[in-house]
Amino acid sequence: MLVACLALVLSLGGVSYAATRIGTKDIANNAITSVKIRDGAVGPADLSQASRDTLSVRAYGYVPWKGDDVVALEAARTRGFSSVTRPLTGVYCLTLTDARIDPTTVAPIVTVDWDKSAGANLTAYVSVSAAGCPEGSDLAVRTFSFVAGKPYKPSNTVGFTVLVP
């Protein structure tokens, strides 16, 4: 029994000693995979600046429907956009504040805000052509309503959020 207890104490002490002595230089490159990392163990501070930039949203804008004659960005839910106009029914033209964001090299995302829209069967999408937008506009969002079996039609009753990565 004495030998068994002594062996147990020594084995536990050895593991504890080893755990305190293994450092970064002792681990081979690419030896730790994502499966071995505990969920939530890696945060933004653990990533390089380039990785953080890639994962971040550089601009976002919120345009709620407030009536057919009102077009405005909601300041509390907008960053990186300076203005929005609607030159045609269902065509919204947005201007970015950061000249370093090249609209031709980003993949913006837009989604309908059903709480700030009127009607059903609505859609919104980013329009690459920005047809109808004045010079200096960076992005265009087109909004439509549709009924099954009938042609879709441009709509001014769609609230939306747009994100620029």
Residue pairs with C-beta under 8 A, 6 or more apart in sequence:
44 52
47 55
54 165
56 165
57 163
57 164
57 165
58 80
58 98
58 101
58 106
58 164
58 165
59 79
59 80
59 81
59 96
59 97
59 98
59 101
59 163
59 164
60 77
60 78
60 79
60 80
60 81
60 161
60 162
60 163
60 164
61 73
61 77
61 78
61 80
61 81
61 84
61 94
61 161
61 162
62 73
62 74
62 77
62 78
62 113
62 159
62 160
62 161
63 71
63 72
63 73
63 74
63 84
63 92
63 141
63 159
63 160
63 161
63 162
64 74
64 113
64 116
64 159
65 116
65 117
65 118
65 156
65 157
65 158
65 159
66 72
66 116
68 156
68 157
71 84
71 85
71 86
71 92
72 84
73 81
73 83
73 84
77 161
80 96
80 97
80 98
80 101
80 164
81 94
81 95
81 96
81 97
81 162
82 95
82 96
82 97
83 94
83 95
84 92
84 93
84 94
84 95
85 92
85 93
85 133
85 134
85 137
86 92
86 93
86 156
87 93
87 132
87 133
87 134
88 132
88 154
89 154
89 155
89 156
90 142
90 143
90 144
90 153
90 154
90 155
90 156
90 158
91 127
91 131
91 132
91 133
91 140
91 141
91 142
91 154
92 140
92 141
92 142
92 143
92 160
93 130
93 132
93 133
93 134
93 137
93 139
93 140
94 137
94 138
94 139
94 140
94 141
94 162
95 136
95 137
95 138
96 103
96 138
96 139
96 164
101 138
101 164
103 138
103 139
106 164
106 165
107 165
108 126
108 139
108 162
108 163
108 164
108 165
109 126
109 162
109 163
109 165
110 124
110 125
110 126
110 141
110 160
110 161
110 162
110 163
111 124
111 160
111 161
112 122
112 123
112 124
112 143
112 158
112 159
112 160
113 159
113 160
113 161
114 122
115 159
116 159
117 157
117 158
117 159
117 160
118 157
119 145
119 155
119 157
119 158
120 145
121 145
121 146
121 147
121 148
122 143
122 144
122 145
122 155
122 157
122 158
123 143
123 144
123 145
123 146
123 152
123 158
124 141
124 142
124 143
124 144
124 158
124 160
125 141
125 142
126 139
126 140
126 141
126 142
126 162
127 140
127 141
127 142
129 140
130 137
130 139
130 140
131 140
132 140
133 140
139 162
139 164
141 160
141 162
142 154
143 154
143 155
143 156
143 157
143 158
143 160
144 152
144 153
144 154
144 155
144 158
145 152
145 153
145 155
145 157
145 158
146 152
146 153
